[in-house]
């Protein structure tokens, strides 16, 4: 299965026991509905499916509770686990499809649309989205000019997290260019702590490293073409990005444990190396979801013990903003399409996002969510950076690719970038291997 934007990290991040696979949000009282009336959906039962478990599932339930209180609808949530495609496919075929699915990848949304499973979102949902979101989020929810997916939850995958204590001891500041980033890393290494902890054990963080460098260095147009495999992975822009990435991967003074050590480091361990009781590195690159592990598992204070700066610009390019996200879609096979559409319309409002923002561990692509709605200053900063980027945001490239190439452990891009981390001496050879794997996965 294709890797969801941040899904493979979340079980480790929450530290909470997984809740039951079904949660009910029941009516709690009156109030104006998403459509402006009172208890308009009383008696309706809406089923929602998504990947979320643990704390994330609890917090999404709060959003559904708020919708229930406004409309009178009863909403039941069930977790699909990471295998969204397989689970939903079985449910559609079995005649027990949910009404709404929170889809974690562009590729899966496109797959569902092409199978004919999705109902187009209503003109009211579309109008709400146009008012509250940058056009790029509507574009990622659109297939063949039809709007199917409302992005409700996002991740900011262009954040470099660092130890303020290590930076102070080495006398360095957050970098604004990639060259400064490498220089900062070497200064930190000279001070006694390796510059970076790199999570290479799974492979997916390595795709994120590549995507940020590629987006900044090659630009948005080339990023879009490569994501759609309209240019090959042997393109000079890819070789150049791999060469740039290799300058970090190949420098043993920069990467804790070198390439071999990084390949034995999973994502939670990479964060612990920086913010745990015995620091083994000063920086770790990954998304805003690093904060959840810092607070939930390591019991450190984000904003004091852990801070981030934006992934820096590469060469003369712009600083990249790579994102992932979960989109709400309405299934044709669902039994309550009208009520389901009202729920999606509610999810498009700043009010719905504000419920989860207050609970924490959440960023919305909705630009109308007030800054004060967010749980803490660091999350507020990440959310603002994401929405300020507007149409410059680009969705995680590997999540747009076929699963065989962009989302399978031990295969495709994950495996080839792990091999590159182990030995980054021949970027051109790696590019040819990536193209061969991509061509096979795309059926070319």
VMD Tcl script that draws the C-alpha trace (Angstrom):
set ca {
  {0.00 0.00 0.00}
  {1.08 3.54 -0.68}
  {2.37 5.30 2.40}
  {-0.11 7.77 3.84}
  {1.36 11.18 4.42}
  {2.15 10.69 8.07}
  {0.31 7.55 8.91}
  {3.20 5.22 9.56}
  {4.41 7.50 12.33}
  {1.18 8.03 14.15}
  {0.81 4.85 16.13}
  {4.24 5.48 17.57}
  {3.49 9.13 18.18}
  {0.34 8.87 20.19}
  {1.51 6.45 22.84}
  {-2.16 5.81 23.49}
  {-3.94 2.51 23.30}
  {-6.02 2.15 20.16}
  {-9.66 2.78 20.86}
  {-12.43 0.52 19.63}
  {-12.97 0.65 15.92}
  {-16.34 2.31 16.29}
  {-17.11 5.57 18.01}
  {-20.53 7.20 18.06}
  {-21.18 10.91 18.13}
  {-24.71 11.47 19.35}
  {-26.94 14.50 19.46}
  {-26.30 16.66 22.49}
  {-28.62 19.58 22.02}
  {-29.73 22.36 19.72}
  {-27.91 24.98 17.70}
  {-27.59 26.10 14.11}
  {-26.72 23.39 11.63}
  {-24.05 23.56 8.97}
  {-26.91 24.50 6.67}
  {-28.27 27.19 8.96}
  {-31.28 25.38 10.52}
  {-31.84 23.57 13.81}
  {-31.60 19.80 14.16}
  {-32.21 19.45 10.43}
  {-30.73 15.96 10.33}
  {-32.41 14.51 13.39}
  {-32.96 10.80 12.82}
  {-30.17 10.50 10.25}
  {-27.34 8.01 10.83}
  {-24.06 8.79 9.05}
  {-21.15 6.38 8.90}
  {-17.60 7.69 8.49}
  {-14.42 5.69 7.89}
  {-10.80 6.79 8.11}
  {-7.34 5.67 9.11}
  {-7.28 7.41 12.48}
  {-6.84 5.53 15.74}
  {-5.90 6.50 19.30}
  {-5.69 10.20 20.10}
  {-6.42 11.22 16.52}
  {-9.62 9.20 16.51}
  {-10.67 10.76 19.81}
  {-10.08 14.26 18.49}
  {-11.94 13.65 15.24}
  {-14.82 12.34 17.33}
  {-14.98 15.78 18.96}
  {-15.54 17.28 15.50}
  {-18.28 14.75 14.79}
  {-19.81 15.47 18.21}
  {-20.00 19.16 17.31}
  {-21.73 18.32 14.02}
  {-24.19 16.08 15.85}
  {-24.99 18.79 18.35}
  {-25.77 21.21 15.56}
  {-27.74 18.97 13.26}
  {-29.20 16.13 15.32}
  {-27.48 13.51 13.15}
  {-25.87 10.46 14.70}
  {-22.37 9.82 13.33}
  {-20.43 6.57 13.70}
  {-16.71 6.39 12.95}
  {-14.78 3.22 12.12}
  {-11.06 2.88 11.57}
  {-9.85 1.23 8.37}
  {-6.26 1.02 9.50}
  {-3.68 1.87 6.84}
  {-5.29 -0.34 4.16}
  {-7.94 2.17 3.13}
  {-8.26 0.93 -0.45}
  {-8.68 -2.73 0.49}
  {-11.10 -2.14 3.36}
  {-13.34 0.33 1.51}
  {-13.27 -1.82 -1.63}
  {-14.51 -4.82 0.33}
  {-17.23 -2.74 1.96}
  {-18.43 -1.33 -1.37}
  {-18.57 -4.82 -2.87}
  {-20.26 -6.19 0.24}
  {-23.03 -3.59 0.20}
  {-22.07 -2.02 3.53}
  {-20.12 1.01 2.36}
  {-19.69 3.97 4.74}
  {-21.21 7.31 3.75}
  {-18.00 9.34 4.10}
  {-14.37 8.27 3.88}
  {-11.41 10.36 5.04}
  {-8.90 9.49 2.29}
  {-5.22 10.01 3.21}
  {-3.69 10.10 -0.28}
  {-4.25 11.77 -3.62}
  {-3.58 8.46 -5.37}
  {-6.31 6.66 -3.42}
  {-8.79 9.47 -4.05}
  {-8.06 9.23 -7.77}
  {-8.41 5.46 -7.64}
  {-11.82 5.68 -5.96}
  {-13.00 8.29 -8.47}
  {-11.91 6.24 -11.48}
  {-13.70 3.19 -10.09}
  {-16.88 5.27 -10.02}
  {-17.28 5.02 -6.26}
  {-17.45 8.74 -5.46}
  {-20.30 11.23 -5.56}
  {-19.30 14.70 -6.79}
  {-19.28 17.22 -3.96}
  {-22.21 19.63 -3.99}
  {-22.05 23.19 -5.27}
  {-22.47 24.33 -1.65}
  {-19.39 22.37 -0.55}
  {-17.49 23.72 -3.54}
  {-18.46 27.30 -2.70}
  {-17.39 26.84 0.93}
  {-14.07 25.40 -0.21}
  {-13.45 28.25 -2.66}
  {-14.03 30.71 0.17}
  {-11.81 29.01 2.73}
  {-9.02 27.15 0.89}
  {-6.26 27.92 -1.60}
  {-7.13 26.60 -5.05}
  {-4.37 23.97 -4.87}
  {-6.37 22.03 -2.24}
  {-9.39 21.91 -4.53}
  {-7.14 20.81 -7.37}
  {-5.82 17.88 -5.34}
  {-9.42 16.90 -4.58}
  {-10.43 17.07 -8.25}
  {-10.33 14.20 -10.76}
  {-11.12 14.75 -14.44}
  {-12.52 18.21 -13.65}
  {-14.94 16.88 -11.03}
  {-14.53 17.93 -7.37}
  {-14.66 14.86 -5.10}
  {-12.44 15.47 -2.06}
  {-12.52 18.16 0.65}
  {-9.17 18.36 2.44}
  {-9.83 18.62 6.15}
  {-6.53 17.77 7.83}
  {-3.05 18.57 6.56}
  {0.55 18.03 7.53}
  {3.42 20.45 7.00}
  {6.30 18.32 5.78}
  {8.88 21.06 5.34}
  {9.99 21.56 8.94}
  {13.46 20.95 10.37}
  {13.33 20.29 14.12}
  {16.25 21.17 16.33}
  {17.51 21.24 19.90}
  {17.81 24.87 21.06}
  {20.31 23.73 23.68}
  {22.59 22.11 21.09}
  {22.34 25.17 18.84}
  {23.21 27.51 21.72}
  {26.22 25.43 22.73}
  {27.54 25.38 19.16}
  {26.72 29.05 18.57}
  {24.62 28.41 15.46}
  {21.23 29.64 14.27}
  {18.50 28.14 12.02}
  {19.65 27.96 8.41}
  {17.98 29.83 5.57}
  {19.69 28.01 2.69}
  {20.63 24.38 2.11}
  {24.31 25.30 2.04}
  {23.90 27.02 5.42}
  {22.13 23.89 6.66}
  {25.12 21.71 5.80}
  {27.52 24.27 7.30}
  {25.44 24.43 10.48}
  {25.44 20.64 10.65}
  {29.24 20.50 10.39}
  {29.66 23.16 13.08}
  {27.40 21.14 15.36}
  {29.36 17.99 14.60}
  {32.60 19.80 15.44}
  {31.06 20.82 18.77}
  {30.56 17.17 19.67}
  {27.03 16.28 18.51}
  {26.23 15.02 14.97}
  {24.23 17.47 12.90}
  {21.37 15.17 11.83}
  {19.48 12.12 12.89}
  {18.12 10.52 9.71}
  {15.30 7.95 9.82}
  {16.22 5.50 7.07}
  {14.80 2.26 8.47}
  {11.42 2.52 6.72}
  {12.34 4.49 3.61}
  {9.46 6.97 3.59}
  {11.33 9.81 5.38}
  {13.96 9.58 2.64}
  {11.31 10.30 0.00}
  {10.38 13.40 1.98}
  {14.00 14.56 2.04}
  {14.18 14.17 -1.75}
  {10.84 15.92 -2.36}
  {11.78 19.05 -0.42}
  {15.10 19.37 -2.20}
  {13.54 18.66 -5.59}
  {10.65 21.10 -5.15}
  {12.98 23.95 -4.16}
  {15.72 23.22 -6.66}
  {13.71 22.11 -9.72}
  {10.61 24.22 -9.14}
  {6.88 23.61 -8.98}
  {6.36 22.83 -12.67}
  {8.99 20.10 -12.74}
  {7.72 18.75 -9.41}
  {4.23 18.38 -10.88}
  {5.60 16.68 -13.99}
  {7.74 14.22 -12.04}
  {4.86 13.47 -9.66}
  {2.72 12.51 -12.69}
  {5.67 10.73 -14.37}
  {5.46 13.16 -17.30}
  {9.22 13.48 -17.12}
  {11.45 10.48 -16.35}
  {13.43 9.97 -13.18}
  {16.54 10.11 -15.36}
  {15.84 13.79 -16.03}
  {18.84 16.04 -15.19}
  {16.76 17.78 -12.49}
  {16.43 14.46 -10.64}
  {20.14 13.67 -10.89}
  {20.92 17.18 -9.61}
  {18.57 16.78 -6.62}
  {20.05 13.37 -5.77}
  {23.53 14.88 -5.98}
  {22.46 17.63 -3.58}
  {20.91 15.12 -1.19}
  {24.01 12.95 -1.43}
  {26.14 15.77 -0.04}
  {24.33 15.25 3.25}
  {23.86 11.48 3.12}
  {27.49 10.91 2.19}
  {29.01 13.05 4.95}
  {29.57 10.86 8.00}
  {30.22 13.93 10.13}
  {26.68 15.14 9.39}
  {24.59 11.99 9.88}
  {24.49 10.26 13.27}
  {25.86 6.75 12.77}
  {26.52 7.43 9.10}
  {24.38 5.81 6.42}
  {24.50 2.37 8.03}
  {23.35 3.79 11.38}
  {20.58 5.78 9.74}
  {19.30 2.63 8.02}
  {18.80 1.08 11.46}
  {16.94 4.15 12.77}
  {13.15 4.30 12.56}
  {11.24 7.56 12.75}
  {10.46 7.62 16.49}
  {14.09 6.76 17.24}
  {15.30 9.60 15.03}
  {13.29 12.07 17.09}
  {14.47 10.51 20.34}
  {18.09 10.89 19.21}
  {17.59 14.65 19.19}
  {15.18 15.22 22.07}
  {15.65 12.16 24.29}
  {17.57 11.95 27.57}
  {20.88 11.15 25.80}
  {21.00 13.34 22.66}
  {22.88 11.84 19.74}
  {22.11 14.54 17.16}
  {21.04 18.18 17.00}
  {18.48 18.16 14.17}
  {15.89 15.85 12.66}
  {13.99 16.62 9.49}
  {10.33 15.63 9.25}
  {6.84 17.09 9.39}
  {4.95 19.03 12.03}
  {3.88 15.69 13.54}
  {7.30 15.50 15.21}
  {5.76 17.64 17.94}
  {3.36 14.90 19.00}
  {6.19 12.50 19.72}
  {8.15 15.16 21.57}
  {5.24 15.92 23.87}
  {3.49 12.53 24.18}
  {6.49 10.20 24.30}
  {9.46 12.29 25.41}
  {7.49 14.66 27.65}
  {9.43 17.67 26.42}
  {7.97 21.11 25.85}
  {7.58 22.09 22.22}
  {8.62 25.70 21.74}
  {11.16 25.45 24.55}
  {12.96 22.11 24.39}
  {12.13 21.54 20.71}
  {11.76 24.09 17.93}
  {11.65 24.04 14.15}
  {12.61 26.20 11.21}
  {11.35 25.96 7.61}
  {13.19 23.59 5.28}
  {15.64 26.01 3.65}
  {15.79 27.05 0.02}
  {18.10 25.05 -2.22}
  {20.38 26.94 -4.62}
  {18.35 29.87 -5.96}
  {14.96 28.25 -5.54}
  {12.15 29.11 -3.16}
  {11.83 27.46 0.24}
  {9.68 24.36 -0.31}
  {6.32 23.62 1.30}
  {5.45 19.93 0.92}
  {2.26 18.69 2.51}
  {0.07 15.66 2.98}
  {-3.52 15.48 4.05}
  {-6.82 13.69 4.53}
  {-9.76 14.44 2.23}
  {-13.44 13.79 2.95}
  {-15.23 12.01 0.09}
  {-18.84 10.86 -0.21}
  {-19.42 7.32 -1.50}
  {-22.20 6.69 -4.02}
  {-22.90 3.38 -2.30}
  {-23.57 5.10 1.03}
  {-27.15 5.15 2.24}
  {-27.28 8.74 3.52}
  {-25.74 10.88 0.77}
  {-27.65 14.08 1.58}
  {-26.67 14.01 5.24}
  {-23.13 12.95 4.29}
  {-22.82 15.98 2.03}
  {-23.92 18.23 4.92}
  {-21.16 16.70 7.06}
  {-18.55 17.42 4.37}
  {-19.88 20.97 4.08}
  {-19.43 21.35 7.84}
  {-15.86 20.02 7.58}
  {-15.14 22.84 5.11}
  {-15.90 25.48 7.76}
  {-13.36 27.14 10.06}
  {-15.60 26.10 12.96}
  {-15.08 22.37 12.32}
  {-11.31 22.76 12.01}
  {-11.30 24.88 15.15}
  {-12.63 21.97 17.22}
  {-9.64 19.76 16.44}
  {-7.19 22.67 16.45}
  {-8.13 23.37 20.06}
  {-7.54 19.71 20.99}
  {-4.04 19.77 19.47}
  {-2.07 17.61 17.06}
  {-3.77 19.12 14.03}
  {-3.19 21.56 11.18}
  {-5.90 22.68 8.78}
  {-5.43 23.79 5.18}
  {-8.41 26.10 5.85}
  {-6.98 29.62 5.76}
  {-9.93 31.05 7.71}
  {-9.13 29.13 10.92}
  {-8.18 31.81 13.48}
  {-4.60 31.62 14.72}
  {-5.89 31.60 18.29}
  {-7.76 28.35 17.63}
  {-4.54 26.35 17.66}
  {-3.38 24.48 20.71}
  {0.08 26.05 20.98}
  {2.38 28.62 19.40}
  {4.49 26.11 17.48}
  {1.47 24.50 15.84}
  {0.13 27.97 15.12}
  {3.39 28.84 13.37}
  {3.32 25.64 11.28}
  {-0.31 26.19 10.29}
  {0.37 29.78 9.27}
  {3.37 28.73 7.21}
  {1.22 26.17 5.38}
  {-1.68 28.50 4.63}
  {0.62 31.42 3.78}
  {2.18 29.26 1.08}
  {-1.16 29.31 -0.74}
  {-0.97 27.66 -4.14}
  {2.77 27.02 -3.75}
  {2.00 24.00 -1.56}
  {2.71 20.67 -3.21}
  {1.33 17.33 -2.08}
  {3.75 14.60 -1.05}
  {5.04 13.16 -4.35}
  {5.32 9.54 -3.22}
  {1.69 9.64 -2.09}
  {0.70 10.59 -5.63}
  {2.54 7.62 -7.15}
  {1.33 4.04 -7.61}
  {1.83 2.06 -4.41}
  {4.37 -0.26 -6.02}
  {6.69 2.70 -6.56}
  {5.90 5.29 -3.89}
  {4.49 3.39 -0.95}
  {5.82 -0.13 -0.48}
  {8.29 -1.16 2.18}
  {11.41 -2.72 0.68}
  {10.50 -1.82 -2.91}
  {10.42 1.03 -5.41}
  {11.43 4.50 -4.31}
  {11.66 3.58 -0.63}
  {14.19 0.79 -1.26}
  {16.21 2.68 -3.87}
  {16.60 5.74 -1.65}
  {17.67 3.46 1.19}
  {20.32 2.05 -1.14}
  {21.33 5.63 -1.99}
  {21.61 6.49 1.71}
  {23.92 3.50 2.10}
  {26.04 4.62 -0.87}
  {25.28 8.01 -2.46}
  {28.32 7.97 -4.75}
  {26.45 7.49 -8.05}
  {23.31 9.68 -8.31}
  {22.95 8.99 -12.04}
  {22.82 5.22 -11.53}
  {20.22 5.70 -8.79}
  {18.15 7.87 -11.13}
  {18.15 5.08 -13.76}
  {17.02 2.54 -11.17}
  {14.26 4.90 -10.00}
  {13.06 5.35 -13.58}
  {12.99 1.60 -14.20}
  {10.91 1.05 -11.06}
  {8.61 3.99 -11.84}
  {8.03 2.88 -15.45}
  {7.06 -0.57 -14.25}
  {4.69 0.78 -11.60}
  {3.05 3.25 -14.01}
  {2.72 0.53 -16.64}
  {4.97 2.20 -19.20}
}
mol new
graphics top color blue
foreach p $ca { graphics top sphere $p radius 0.5 }
foreach p [lrange $ca 0 end-1] q [lrange $ca 1 end] { graphics top cylinder $p $q radius 0.2 }
display resetview
